[in-house]
Amino acid sequence: MKNILPLILILLLFSCSKEVKIDIPGYEEQLCIDGSIETGMPPIVLLSKSQDIYSPTNLDAFLNSFISGATVTVSNGSSSVVLDEICTDNLPAGTEALAAQLFGIPVTELANYHLCAYTTLNTSVWGEVGKTYYLTVSYDGRTYTSSTQIVQPTNLVNSFWKPDAGLTDWGYSWATLADPANQYDGYKWEVKRINIGIDGNPRDAFFTKTYNPFFDDNFFDGLTFEFFYENPMSWNDPAIPAEGKGYFQLGDSVVIKLSKVDQNVFEFYEKKYAQLLNGGNPFATPTNIPTNISGGALGVWAGFSPSYDTLYCVP
Amino acid sequence: MRLFLLIFFTISSFAALSQQKSTISGYLTDSKSGEALIGAKVYIPSLKVGAETNTYGFYSLTVEKGTYTIEFRFTGLETLTKEFDLNQDVSFNYEMGTTEKQLEEITVSAKKGENINSTKIGQIELDVEKIKTLPAFMGEVDIIKTIQLLPGVSSVSEGGQGFYVRGGGPDQNLVLLDEGVVYNAAHLFGFFSVFNADAVKSVNLIKGGMPANYGGRMASVLEVNMNEGNNKKFKVKGGLGVISSRITVEGPLKKDKGSFIISGRRTYIDVIMKAAIPDSSPFAGSGYYFYDLNLKLNYRLGPKDRIFLSGYYGKDQFNFGSKEDDFKVEMPWGNGIAALRWNHQFSNKLFMNVITTFSDYQFSFGSAQDEFQIKLKSGVRDLTAKVDFSYYPSTRHKVKWGAETIHHTFNPSSVSAQSQDVVFDTGTPEMLYSFESALYAMDEFDVTEKLKINAGLRYSMFQHVGPFTRYVKGDISTPDTSITYSNGDIVKFYDGLEPRFSGRWLINENNSIKFGYSYNYQYVHLTSLSAVSLPTDIWYPSTDKAKPQQGWQGTVGYFRNFFKNKYEGSVEVYYKGMKNLIEFKEGALPGDNLNDNTDNLLVFGKGWAYGIEFFFKKSVGKLTGWVGYTWAKTERKFPDLNNGNVFPAKYDRRHDLTVVAGYKLNDRWTFGASFIYATGNTLTLPSSWYVQEQNLLFNYGARNSTRMAPYHRLDLSATLYDKAYKTKTDEITGETIQVKKKFRSNWSFSCYNVYNRANPFFLYVDNDGDFLNGDFKISVKQVTLFPIIPSVTWNFEF
């Protein structure tokens, strides 16, 4: 659908827009499950409710959409564990930064809200390569189920950096991928810079996804090829000047996290990013994002199988 | 074979019956230009019988032997009344001309009672000269926009290409330019049609009661015939407008034997943009233009043979570039049509027309960013051979039969992509080949003086042939498989009978009731991902998986004329049922051709439409025009869409009102106005939002459950003609005389959307701000395309 972007541009040359109030029928409240599990990590599940399009959109309304009081169970076929409900107003010490990142609110605000996540310290259901994980959520008299697999990871052949045309200090992160032949492969690309910033800490605390981080091997099954990705942190990094936006800087040290996902998870994210990128585009078909959860919930239960590569940004 | 035997015996019996009769036949042409007159009337008042010229100006009228006074009538031309001795067959060709007589009177006589008498139901002929005086968007006279002002016909919106007839999709209209199929009748996303009004001679729209000689589409036929060119003298006409200009040259190849016409148009938005965007700008090189070219040649090989060669080529080119992002897009699309026709008159009763046409529509999209390039192509190419016979055995019968075959080549979508030297495997382009053929026979006959019937039968068939690879998609437990068909293998065969029937019951000379029924098969489909029609929509044939669309329509109408035929009125009701309609699956994102067929992404369903249309027209006098009102409903039901529930089609419009008026103040000033009011279109908007990984995501409500605000607009126009005569002193007598000017011109002023209504083009849900900052907001925004747009065009002719 990206190919009709220019059409929109030319049409918008002529156009103007205004806000209107129009009846949009069809709202029904649904449970949204945002669950993930990755190699060596505990399962984490957030639960929220969908909101009417014209419902209030202030911070309270957003935070009140999260729910607690559900029973969430994860099983790997042999072990089954009921996850613990851990809430922001009663967090175990040392988990504040993670919780803040999970909910997208500052650490200082955490105690002011009762936002709950479901996880466990029981390592028997932490992520392992090759295993399938089953999720069951019981809430308000209804039960929702799903499963996801942590597939075999694929390592990058190499990663490298080169200045972009006409520049000396700025360039994309490049990599060579040898896609395994004759099997489905879905990928997610995330990065963080680990070189020390002016505050004495690594420049990025967490991995950040790129603009469109998911791709699969539909076009390149079994091929070996080079490709590049932008620096997603650069847009909001005041230390990077305008000419360097989108690029990594000469001297950066970057950890690339390339995660594999199963096909159902990829389909959720493919349509999710199609919706995010086409948001409001009248030429795109209205796409409800498919879910791998049965029982009438929205969202995804996603297994990630990461491999890591460190890139030193030198020519 | 049985069909042809039937036709043979029918003709033989007519021949036996007609031995005591004589026939008058020939061609009627315009004395000024030599152009064939389409739809001219040949009428015998004493018998109250008549005939009409066909597309090539040919007529044939068979009556009991005797002497008759016969009238030859055509709108805008002087009626000829002449006595003929029809004790033997007579061949009579005539060039009809104008006099200084008031055109108004002539118009009345020519069209007298046609609304009441003919069996045509759901058919409207448009007068091209009248269209030219109506308000035109940016000064560009547009036939498609004009037919959208008729009841039962609508556009999706400004900026949407195609038109919608009685609840059918845009692919259900058979658009013919000199019998060649036009797959995309729009330039610039529907703002202009591909028909250059200067090159067009006649426009006929059939929206119900489709006769058996047409087929392949379910909703309507729009038949556009090009001018043949003046075979008397050379003429040039043209126009200079704000964003486009056009020129037409016509003249004799050999006087009274043959003629040519060549007509071209080009927009210059790109030239304006080039001037406005400096070379240093990051967007230098961006722009848009379209051009088109019409050409037609005709030649009389003898008194009974004539050949025509028509051609159309049009191209839209859109370029966009951003130097900053090293991003470039090129998007050309266009139609090419060629038609070669041969008319032969076997006898004064039997007329044959042999046609071969070539029709091609191609769309391409190329984009490059840094080292990554992608190219997408789609298109359709038709080769058609067709033969039609018209037989006029008596005044009570007009028989037609014929056959046609089309070879289709479809390329729904082929993608190629590469990054540096690595070429991605996007599969081989999906090419689909098929043959579509039909046989038909029909007879228009007077059962009694009051009852006239047009009955016909069409037998159509369709073969999807190889080479073709069918990919059968498996699921988790069954792997994908494929079936390969070689060149010439028949992948799938479909056929069907299409009965057609229309009739007229004459109550009295001012009132009649008409009725029609038609059954149609449609073997090609247009698939669209978007809410509006775009050149990116894909034409797709019937395959082993995609069955042909089928539909029937029943229509009944009451027709009445008032005040000696000065006013015409009609009320028509219709119901139509459709099946095997196609749509993309929910969430389908067709991209590549790798191990897949496009039809694996399609779902199939049915639809229905019904409505009532009121039409009131005044075609004579200083004030002319019409008022049309339609109440309609059109719905769809697909098991795999909208949870299997019924939903309104995207062009479902409950109310549609149009008012069109022209006023001729004097010989120099003509004014025009058009007003349209229509219920808003439907669309699908998100009814709720939810959050995943801190991203705000939307969940859409029922399909097409939201309705936009109503659409209404008033356009006005004024045309100022120069003086037709200049004053000159006669060199011999010294008297002051009035001489008709050779060079004529007029200024055409138009104003689109006079009261600057912000009509909805589309709606979208916008979200802005941040939850944490407390300024997050979700709102529904309406995008409007055109504000008030005045324009001026200077037209000339010499």
Interface residues (C-beta under 8 A of the other chain):
Chain A: M1 K2 N3 I4 L5 P6 L7 L9 I10 L11 L12 F14 S15 C16 S17 K18 E19 V20 K21 I22 D23 I24 P25 G26 Y27 E28 E29 Q30 C32 D34 S48 K49 S50 Q51 D52 I53 Y54 T57 N58 L59 F62 S65 F103 G104 I105 P106 A165 N218 F219 F220 D221 L223 F225 E226 F227 E270 K271 K272 A274 Q275 L276 G279 G280 N281 P282 F283 A284 T285 P286 T287 N288 I289 P290 L298 G299 V300
Chain B: G159 F189 Y288 F318 F320 D326 V329 M331 F365 S367 I374 L376 A417 S419 Q420 V422 F424 D425 T426 L529 S530 A531 V532 L534 T536 F584 E586 G587 A588 L589 G591 D592 L594 L683 T684 L685 P686 S687 S688 W689 Y690 V691 Q692 E693 Q694 N695 L697 F698 N699 Y700 G701 A702 R703 S705 T706 R707 M708 A709 A758 P760 F761 F762 L763 Y764 V765 D766 N767 F771 L772 G774 F776 K777 I778 S779 V780 K781 Q782 V783 T784 L785 F786 P787
